[in-house]
Amino acid sequence: MAIVTLSRSLGSLGTQMAEILQQRLDLPRLDKSSLESVFSDYGETLENLERYDEKRPSFWDNFSSQKDRYLHFLKTAMFEFAGTGNALILGRGGQVILAGIPGVLKVQVTAPIAVRRDRLMEQYDMDENQVLAMIRQSDRERSGFHRFFFNVDWDSTDLYDLVINTREMEAETAVSMIHSLVDSPPFREQVHRQQELISGLNLGHRVTTAILYHERIPIQFLEAEARDGHVILRGSTVIRADIDRATRAAAEVKGVRHVDNHIQFVPMTFSMG
């Protein structure tokens, strides 16, 4: 049983490490391909995934509701994967979305630019200027993605439990370090609490999906807190009937046993002055 989030710089060996780690620990892997499957299952267009996935959005994306849909279904996929107790989450803000959950090992893989440059020049048979431009673009995209969706610095060590610099290290050696950590008592002893918290997040998120995206009930600032099948709804609406509609939608979600609805009715007011 292991949940690992792996954030990597281009040319840092992070992608190779992910492949080795996935095979060694037999971990389902959340990456672009698996995200496409989840988005399709929920009826979401892949165009939205292509637009935002590990990219730095444009200024105008701040005003688009599509960014909220992308983040919602990204979290949906992440909670589902993590809910199995076995998952390798490659990039996509996993270290932020699963922050504070015990027993999740959050790893950053990096290397000096000169080392990354040399590796990529050898791998792609490209000249130095092309490779450096590719590195700079990749770093900007990943940094911009984290800043836009989570308001964090992608390379801040505070986000990670383990930072691996592969300047003098092979991918196999780095994976062995990760393996030894997730197999250690401090991580193994937290599995029960980990799964309890992730189960609550997963259920709460599925309730939110049912209300906002399946039933399309316009609840503002909707939150669904779930624990042991007990769901608490919070938010506001200008339509009183939507409060009961939200309760019914939540109650129909598999795993929900009881719903406490604290959604507030806030009538619209008009000023003539």
KAHUBEL-V704316 format. One record per backbone hydrogen bond with DSSP energy under -0.5 kcal/mol. NH is the residue of the N-H (numbers start at 1). CO is the residue of the C=O. Records with the same first field share a line. If there is no record, write none. Layout:
# KAHUBEL-V704316
NH=CO + CO
This chain:
# KAHUBEL-V704316
2=85
3=103
4=87
5=105
6=89
7=5 + 107
9=109
12=9
14=9
17=13
18=14
19=15
20=16
21=17
22=18
23=19
24=20
25=21
26=22
27=22
30=28 + 88
31=29
35=31
36=32
37=33
38=34
39=35
40=36
41=37
42=38
43=40
44=39
48=45
49=45
50=46
51=47
52=48
53=49
55=52
57=55
61=58
62=59
63=60
64=61
67=64
68=65
69=65
70=66
71=67
72=68
73=69
74=70
75=71
76=72
77=73
78=74
79=75
80=76
81=77
82=78
83=79
84=81
85=82
87=2
88=28
89=4 + 87
90=30 + 88
91=6 + 89
94=91
96=93
97=93
98=94
99=96
101=98
102=100
104=101
105=3 + 103
106=104
107=5 + 105
108=162
109=7
110=164
116=112
117=113
118=114
119=115
120=116
121=117
122=118
123=119
124=120
125=121
126=121
131=127
132=128
133=129
134=130
135=131
136=132
137=133
138=134
139=135
140=136
141=137
142=138
143=139
144=140
145=141
146=142
147=143
148=144
149=145
150=146
151=146 + 147
152=146
154=152
156=153
159=156
160=157
161=106
162=106
164=108 + 162
165=163
166=110 + 164
168=165
169=166
174=170
175=171
176=172
177=173
178=174
179=175
180=176
181=177
182=178
183=179
184=181
187=184
188=184
189=185
190=187
191=188
194=190
195=191
196=192
197=193
198=194
199=195
200=196
201=197
202=198
203=199
204=200
205=201
206=202
207=203
208=204
209=205
210=206
211=207
212=208
213=208 + 209
214=209
215=210
217=211
218=216
219=217
220=218 + 236
222=219
223=234
225=232
226=224
227=230
230=227
231=229 + 258
232=225
233=231 + 260
234=223
235=262
236=220
237=264
240=238
242=239
243=240
244=240
245=241
246=242
247=243
248=244
249=245
250=246
251=247
252=248
253=250
256=253
257=229
258=229
260=231
261=259
262=233 + 260
264=235
266=237 + 264
267=265
